Amino acid sequence: MLRAIALLLAFGLVAAHAHAEGYENIVPIQEGFQQIGTNVDGQPEAGFIIYGAAAHQMFQMMQSKEEHDFCTEGKIKTDPSGFNCSIDPSGEATCSFGYNFATQRVTPGPLTC
């Protein structure tokens, strides 16, 4: 699922009022950040940061264990690929992930403390 999200974002196929057959309650990604470049190994990679309602919903849906986020002093969930979402003490949610084009894998995102 995360790989599909990364691909959709990477190729700009997510529209503000998208309607995808078989999906309900779609939350449009209205705020975010994208960077495309190379990772430390020189491989092409895109990084994404998602904010707002979409990030909050993604945090709630993640199956990963909720842990203390030492960066924001809030809560964070991280899946095995490195995809992560956090909620700071004020309730602001942020998700971060990358997509490595060479390995075709979701990677940890560009956010760091």
C-alpha positions as YAML, in Angstrom:
chain: A
units: angstrom
residues:
- id: 1
  name: MET
  ca: [0.00, 0.00, 0.00]
- id: 2
  name: LEU
  ca: [2.76, 2.46, 0.89]
- id: 3
  name: ARG
  ca: [4.52, 1.73, -2.39]
- id: 4
  name: ALA
  ca: [1.32, 2.59, -4.24]
- id: 5
  name: ILE
  ca: [1.00, 5.87, -2.31]
- id: 6
  name: ALA
  ca: [4.60, 6.78, -3.15]
- id: 7
  name: LEU
  ca: [4.09, 6.04, -6.83]
- id: 8
  name: LEU
  ca: [0.90, 8.09, -6.99]
- id: 9
  name: LEU
  ca: [2.56, 11.06, -5.35]
- id: 10
  name: ALA
  ca: [5.76, 10.74, -7.35]
- id: 11
  name: PHE
  ca: [3.92, 10.90, -10.63]
- id: 12
  name: GLY
  ca: [1.44, 13.59, -9.57]
- id: 13
  name: LEU
  ca: [-1.66, 11.46, -9.99]
- id: 14
  name: VAL
  ca: [-3.34, 12.56, -6.78]
- id: 15
  name: ALA
  ca: [-5.81, 15.36, -7.52]
- id: 16
  name: ALA
  ca: [-7.60, 17.53, -4.98]
- id: 17
  name: HIS
  ca: [-10.99, 16.08, -5.90]
- id: 18
  name: ALA
  ca: [-9.96, 12.64, -7.06]
- id: 19
  name: HIS
  ca: [-12.52, 9.88, -7.24]
- id: 20
  name: ALA
  ca: [-11.07, 6.40, -7.32]
- id: 21
  name: GLU
  ca: [-13.42, 3.50, -7.84]
- id: 22
  name: GLY
  ca: [-13.52, 1.29, -4.77]
- id: 23
  name: TYR
  ca: [-12.35, 4.01, -2.37]
- id: 24
  name: GLU
  ca: [-14.47, 6.03, 0.03]
- id: 25
  name: ASN
  ca: [-13.70, 9.00, 2.26]
- id: 26
  name: ILE
  ca: [-10.68, 10.17, 0.27]
- id: 27
  name: VAL
  ca: [-8.80, 12.95, 2.06]
- id: 28
  name: PRO
  ca: [-7.10, 15.15, -0.53]
- id: 29
  name: ILE
  ca: [-3.45, 15.95, 0.08]
- id: 30
  name: GLN
  ca: [-3.58, 19.73, 0.07]
- id: 31
  name: GLU
  ca: [-0.33, 20.51, 1.81]
- id: 32
  name: GLY
  ca: [3.01, 18.85, 1.43]
- id: 33
  name: PHE
  ca: [6.57, 19.00, 0.27]
- id: 34
  name: GLN
  ca: [8.38, 17.01, -2.37]
- id: 35
  name: GLN
  ca: [12.04, 16.82, -3.24]
- id: 36
  name: ILE
  ca: [13.64, 14.79, -6.01]
- id: 37
  name: GLY
  ca: [17.36, 14.15, -6.11]
- id: 38
  name: THR
  ca: [19.81, 11.44, -5.18]
- id: 39
  name: ASN
  ca: [20.33, 9.64, -1.90]
- id: 40
  name: VAL
  ca: [23.68, 9.12, -0.15]
- id: 41
  name: ASP
  ca: [24.36, 6.14, -2.44]
- id: 42
  name: GLY
  ca: [23.84, 8.29, -5.54]
- id: 43
  name: GLN
  ca: [20.55, 6.60, -6.48]
- id: 44
  name: PRO
  ca: [17.57, 8.66, -7.70]
- id: 45
  name: GLU
  ca: [15.10, 9.20, -4.90]
- id: 46
  name: ALA
  ca: [12.06, 11.35, -4.14]
- id: 47
  name: GLY
  ca: [11.17, 12.49, -0.65]
- id: 48
  name: PHE
  ca: [7.70, 13.49, 0.52]
- id: 49
  name: ILE
  ca: [6.34, 15.25, 3.59]
- id: 50
  name: ILE
  ca: [2.58, 15.36, 4.11]
- id: 51
  name: TYR
  ca: [0.85, 17.68, 6.58]
- id: 52
  name: GLY
  ca: [-2.66, 18.35, 7.79]
- id: 53
  name: ALA
  ca: [-5.80, 16.21, 7.73]
- id: 54
  name: ALA
  ca: [-4.34, 13.60, 5.36]
- id: 55
  name: ALA
  ca: [-1.31, 13.08, 7.64]
- id: 56
  name: HIS
  ca: [-3.54, 12.85, 10.71]
- id: 57
  name: GLN
  ca: [-5.72, 10.21, 9.05]
- id: 58
  name: MET
  ca: [-2.64, 8.27, 7.92]
- id: 59
  name: PHE
  ca: [-1.25, 8.32, 11.49]
- id: 60
  name: GLN
  ca: [-4.54, 6.93, 12.82]
- id: 61
  name: MET
  ca: [-4.62, 4.15, 10.20]
- id: 62
  name: MET
  ca: [-1.04, 2.97, 10.68]
- id: 63
  name: GLN
  ca: [-0.71, -0.45, 12.35]
- id: 64
  name: SER
  ca: [2.72, 0.33, 13.82]
- id: 65
  name: LYS
  ca: [3.23, 0.76, 17.55]
- id: 66
  name: GLU
  ca: [2.90, 4.34, 18.77]
- id: 67
  name: GLU
  ca: [6.10, 5.58, 20.40]
- id: 68
  name: HIS
  ca: [7.41, 8.77, 21.97]
- id: 69
  name: ASP
  ca: [8.83, 11.13, 19.30]
- id: 70
  name: PHE
  ca: [12.01, 12.65, 20.72]
- id: 71
  name: CYS
  ca: [12.08, 15.23, 17.89]
- id: 72
  name: THR
  ca: [8.67, 16.79, 18.59]
- id: 73
  name: GLU
  ca: [7.99, 15.42, 22.09]
- id: 74
  name: GLY
  ca: [4.79, 14.02, 20.59]
- id: 75
  name: LYS
  ca: [3.93, 10.58, 19.20]
- id: 76
  name: ILE
  ca: [5.37, 8.73, 16.18]
- id: 77
  name: LYS
  ca: [4.57, 5.54, 14.27]
- id: 78
  name: THR
  ca: [7.11, 4.01, 11.88]
- id: 79
  name: ASP
  ca: [6.53, 0.99, 9.64]
- id: 80
  name: PRO
  ca: [9.25, -1.45, 8.54]
- id: 81
  name: SER
  ca: [9.94, 0.48, 5.30]
- id: 82
  name: GLY
  ca: [10.72, 3.67, 7.24]
- id: 83
  name: PHE
  ca: [7.45, 5.39, 6.36]
- id: 84
  name: ASN
  ca: [6.54, 7.41, 9.44]
- id: 85
  name: CYS
  ca: [3.84, 9.72, 10.76]
- id: 86
  name: SER
  ca: [4.01, 11.83, 13.88]
- id: 87
  name: ILE
  ca: [1.72, 14.08, 15.88]
- id: 88
  name: ASP
  ca: [3.28, 16.90, 17.88]
- id: 89
  name: PRO
  ca: [1.92, 18.05, 21.27]
- id: 90
  name: SER
  ca: [-0.26, 20.72, 19.58]
- id: 91
  name: GLY
  ca: [-1.96, 18.02, 17.45]
- id: 92
  name: GLU
  ca: [-0.23, 18.84, 14.13]
- id: 93
  name: ALA
  ca: [0.37, 15.67, 12.10]
- id: 94
  name: THR
  ca: [3.22, 15.07, 9.66]
- id: 95
  name: CYS
  ca: [4.10, 12.02, 7.54]
- id: 96
  name: SER
  ca: [7.42, 11.49, 5.81]
- id: 97
  name: PHE
  ca: [8.60, 8.89, 3.31]
- id: 98
  name: GLY
  ca: [10.79, 8.49, 0.27]
- id: 99
  name: TYR
  ca: [10.74, 6.44, -2.89]
- id: 100
  name: ASN
  ca: [13.93, 4.99, -4.35]
- id: 101
  name: PHE
  ca: [13.58, 4.70, -8.13]
- id: 102
  name: ALA
  ca: [16.55, 2.34, -8.47]
- id: 103
  name: THR
  ca: [15.32, -0.22, -5.92]
- id: 104
  name: GLN
  ca: [11.61, 0.56, -6.44]
- id: 105
  name: ARG
  ca: [11.10, 0.65, -2.68]
- id: 106
  name: VAL
  ca: [9.59, 3.01, -0.11]
- id: 107
  name: THR
  ca: [12.33, 4.45, 2.09]
- id: 108
  name: PRO
  ca: [12.54, 6.60, 5.23]
- id: 109
  name: GLY
  ca: [11.51, 10.15, 4.46]
- id: 110
  name: PRO
  ca: [13.48, 13.37, 4.40]
- id: 111
  name: LEU
  ca: [12.46, 14.58, 7.87]
- id: 112
  name: THR
  ca: [15.19, 14.57, 10.49]
- id: 113
  name: CYS
  ca: [15.38, 16.05, 13.99]
...
